[in-house]
Amino acid sequence: MIYKYQSEDKVLLAVDCIIFGFDEEDLKILLIKRNFEPEKGKWSLMGGFLKNNEDLNMAANRILFQLTGFEQIYMEQLYAFSEIDRDPAERTISVAYFALINIKKHDKTLIDKHSAKWFSVTELPELIFDHSQMISKAIARLRYKTSKKPIGFELLPEKFTMRQLQKLYESILGEELDKRNFINKTKALDILIKLKEKDMNSSRKGSFLYKFDATKYKEKVEEGFSFKL
């Protein structure tokens, strides 16, 4: 066999995952304590190297499963980071992905195993390499997504209050939203089912619970629509 690329430079290819969650009050990101040099003991995104038998999506799914125990979750390729000296150990290009998961359903045993912790997007610790840049781009992408379609299936519990939905959007956008305007625009989309159940923790009278109408939601996404708040 003739190796045509022998004279070409070889570089490592990594995959780093920005994992978003929502605790009903705040948008959060899952970080791990790095357990090897360089930068051992510092906070980092969950990542790993692409293996010979994987494509990028397979590698991202493997990494996410190792940390959260989740499979078939919402995941999207974000951006490639290729600064020459981004990793002091060796020339490494990283392809970043972001994922949306339900905090309450993740595997807490795996979280403990990897010394992982949820941080608010507004109170992140110092991170290794260019991981802060990755997070900034992921948040910007998530904000853009909110103008194109309702975000909620992956981050919210199956049943949620209107307040929880509004808090999610405020956490993503980084700003307060007018309650009446938000409720009117959301209801006008006709993708929510109002349940007879109430969340009695929110007030003495309680707040009605809602869930997404998956069929209508899918139809509207396929049709294409704007959800600017």
PLY file of the C-alpha trace (Angstrom):
ply
format ascii 1.0
element vertex 229
property float x
property float y
property float z
element edge 228
property int vertex1
property int vertex2
end_header
0.00 0.00 0.00
1.29 3.45 -0.91
0.86 6.03 1.82
0.26 9.25 -0.07
0.04 11.45 3.03
3.30 10.45 4.75
4.83 13.86 4.18
1.87 15.74 5.67
1.72 17.03 9.25
-0.36 15.05 11.71
-2.55 16.80 14.30
-4.88 15.55 17.03
-8.62 16.07 16.73
-10.61 16.54 19.94
-14.33 16.89 20.64
-15.48 19.15 23.49
-19.07 19.25 24.72
-20.94 22.22 26.21
-23.74 20.58 28.21
-26.64 22.89 29.13
-29.22 22.18 31.80
-31.98 24.16 33.52
-32.82 23.84 37.22
-36.16 25.70 36.90
-34.47 28.94 37.95
-31.22 29.26 36.04
-29.45 28.06 32.88
-26.44 25.97 33.83
-23.41 24.26 32.29
-21.86 20.99 33.41
-18.10 21.16 34.02
-15.55 18.61 35.20
-12.33 18.76 37.21
-9.52 17.85 34.81
-7.60 14.83 36.16
-4.45 14.98 34.05
-1.84 17.46 32.91
-1.67 20.06 31.53
-3.98 22.12 33.76
-4.72 19.21 36.10
-7.27 20.09 38.78
-8.81 22.98 36.85
-12.35 23.22 35.51
-12.94 22.02 31.99
-15.60 21.06 29.49
-16.09 17.32 29.00
-14.04 16.21 26.01
-12.04 13.48 24.35
-10.19 12.56 21.20
-11.69 11.26 17.98
-11.00 7.53 17.52
-10.21 5.84 14.21
-13.57 4.06 14.09
-15.66 7.17 14.82
-17.05 10.17 13.02
-17.46 13.42 14.95
-21.08 12.81 15.95
-20.23 9.34 17.25
-17.40 10.78 19.35
-19.65 13.50 20.80
-22.35 10.97 21.65
-19.78 8.73 23.37
-18.45 11.61 25.46
-21.93 12.78 26.46
-22.97 9.26 27.43
-19.85 8.79 29.57
-20.69 11.89 31.61
-24.49 11.96 31.72
-25.72 8.44 30.91
-27.95 9.96 28.20
-28.33 8.72 24.64
-30.25 10.27 21.75
-30.39 13.76 23.24
-30.46 17.11 21.45
-26.94 17.84 20.25
-25.56 20.21 17.66
-22.10 20.79 16.19
-21.01 24.30 17.09
-17.59 25.40 15.82
-14.02 24.26 15.15
-11.23 25.78 17.26
-7.82 25.57 15.60
-5.50 28.13 17.17
-1.98 26.73 16.86
-1.13 26.98 20.57
-4.61 26.35 22.03
-3.39 23.16 23.78
0.11 23.47 25.29
0.64 19.70 25.23
0.35 19.12 21.49
-1.16 20.62 18.34
-4.86 19.86 18.72
-7.92 21.00 16.81
-11.17 20.82 18.76
-14.68 20.58 17.34
-17.18 21.83 19.93
-20.74 20.53 20.33
-23.51 21.76 22.58
-26.21 19.58 24.11
-29.45 20.21 26.03
-30.40 17.82 28.83
-32.88 17.54 31.66
-30.91 18.11 34.87
-33.25 15.99 36.98
-32.82 12.91 34.78
-29.04 12.74 34.44
-27.04 9.94 36.06
-25.73 11.46 39.30
-23.35 8.53 39.82
-21.54 9.41 36.61
-21.44 13.07 37.64
-19.71 12.13 40.90
-17.34 9.76 39.10
-16.03 12.56 36.91
-15.99 15.19 39.71
-18.47 17.19 37.68
-20.56 20.14 38.85
-23.32 22.35 37.47
-22.47 26.07 37.23
-24.71 29.01 36.39
-23.83 30.56 33.03
-23.42 33.85 34.91
-21.03 32.43 37.54
-18.55 30.26 35.65
-15.10 29.53 37.13
-11.85 30.04 35.25
-11.61 27.37 32.52
-8.70 25.73 30.72
-7.52 26.59 27.20
-10.22 28.23 25.05
-13.19 26.62 26.75
-14.61 29.99 27.79
-14.73 30.99 24.11
-16.54 27.75 23.32
-19.17 28.50 25.96
-19.63 32.06 24.70
-20.27 30.80 21.18
-22.65 28.12 22.49
-24.71 30.68 24.43
-24.84 32.94 21.36
-26.06 30.01 19.26
-28.67 29.10 21.87
-29.94 32.68 21.91
-30.22 32.64 18.14
-32.17 29.38 18.33
-34.74 30.96 20.63
-35.68 33.38 17.85
-36.37 30.52 15.47
-38.23 27.99 17.59
-39.33 27.42 21.19
-36.64 25.72 23.25
-38.04 23.53 25.98
-38.47 19.82 25.32
-34.92 19.00 26.39
-34.38 21.49 29.21
-37.76 21.52 30.93
-39.49 18.74 32.84
-42.38 17.06 31.02
-44.86 19.22 32.98
-43.98 22.82 33.75
-45.51 26.12 34.77
-45.61 29.21 32.58
-43.27 30.84 35.08
-40.70 28.07 34.59
-40.92 28.49 30.83
-40.43 32.24 31.12
-37.51 31.78 33.55
-35.87 29.48 31.01
-36.07 32.10 28.29
-34.87 34.84 30.59
-31.88 32.68 31.59
-31.01 32.02 27.96
-31.45 35.61 26.80
-29.92 37.18 29.91
-32.75 39.66 30.35
-36.15 40.00 32.00
-39.24 39.57 29.83
-42.62 41.17 30.21
-44.86 38.50 31.73
-48.08 39.35 29.86
-46.33 39.72 26.50
-44.48 36.43 26.95
-47.63 34.52 27.88
-49.60 35.98 24.96
-46.91 35.18 22.37
-46.36 31.69 23.73
-50.06 30.82 23.79
-50.51 32.26 20.29
-48.15 29.59 18.94
-50.70 26.95 19.97
-48.07 24.38 20.95
-48.86 24.11 24.68
-51.43 21.90 26.36
-52.85 23.33 29.56
-53.36 20.60 32.14
-55.87 20.42 34.95
-53.04 19.79 37.40
-51.44 22.57 39.41
-48.03 23.14 40.93
-48.93 24.01 44.53
-45.37 25.01 45.43
-45.52 28.29 43.52
-48.33 29.96 45.46
-51.28 29.28 47.75
-53.63 29.03 44.76
-51.06 27.10 42.73
-50.05 27.50 39.07
-51.45 25.48 36.21
-49.06 23.01 34.60
-48.46 22.79 30.87
-46.77 20.40 28.48
-45.72 20.68 24.86
-47.97 19.37 22.12
-45.29 17.37 20.29
-47.32 16.95 17.10
-48.13 20.65 16.68
-44.61 21.62 17.67
-43.11 19.39 14.97
-45.49 20.73 12.35
-44.61 24.34 13.13
-40.88 23.64 13.10
-41.19 22.04 9.67
-43.25 25.00 8.41
-40.75 27.46 9.80
-41.74 30.30 12.09
-40.34 33.13 14.17
-40.42 33.20 17.96
-38.91 36.61 18.70
-39.89 37.83 22.16
0 1
1 2
2 3
3 4
4 5
5 6
6 7
7 8
8 9
9 10
10 11
11 12
12 13
13 14
14 15
15 16
16 17
17 18
18 19
19 20
20 21
21 22
22 23
23 24
24 25
25 26
26 27
27 28
28 29
29 30
30 31
31 32
32 33
33 34
34 35
35 36
36 37
37 38
38 39
39 40
40 41
41 42
42 43
43 44
44 45
45 46
46 47
47 48
48 49
49 50
50 51
51 52
52 53
53 54
54 55
55 56
56 57
57 58
58 59
59 60
60 61
61 62
62 63
63 64
64 65
65 66
66 67
67 68
68 69
69 70
70 71
71 72
72 73
73 74
74 75
75 76
76 77
77 78
78 79
79 80
80 81
81 82
82 83
83 84
84 85
85 86
86 87
87 88
88 89
89 90
90 91
91 92
92 93
93 94
94 95
95 96
96 97
97 98
98 99
99 100
100 101
101 102
102 103
103 104
104 105
105 106
106 107
107 108
108 109
109 110
110 111
111 112
112 113
113 114
114 115
115 116
116 117
117 118
118 119
119 120
120 121
121 122
122 123
123 124
124 125
125 126
126 127
127 128
128 129
129 130
130 131
131 132
132 133
133 134
134 135
135 136
136 137
137 138
138 139
139 140
140 141
141 142
142 143
143 144
144 145
145 146
146 147
147 148
148 149
149 150
150 151
151 152
152 153
153 154
154 155
155 156
156 157
157 158
158 159
159 160
160 161
161 162
162 163
163 164
164 165
165 166
166 167
167 168
168 169
169 170
170 171
171 172
172 173
173 174
174 175
175 176
176 177
177 178
178 179
179 180
180 181
181 182
182 183
183 184
184 185
185 186
186 187
187 188
188 189
189 190
190 191
191 192
192 193
193 194
194 195
195 196
196 197
197 198
198 199
199 200
200 201
201 202
202 203
203 204
204 205
205 206
206 207
207 208
208 209
209 210
210 211
211 212
212 213
213 214
214 215
215 216
216 217
217 218
218 219
219 220
220 221
221 222
222 223
223 224
224 225
225 226
226 227
227 228
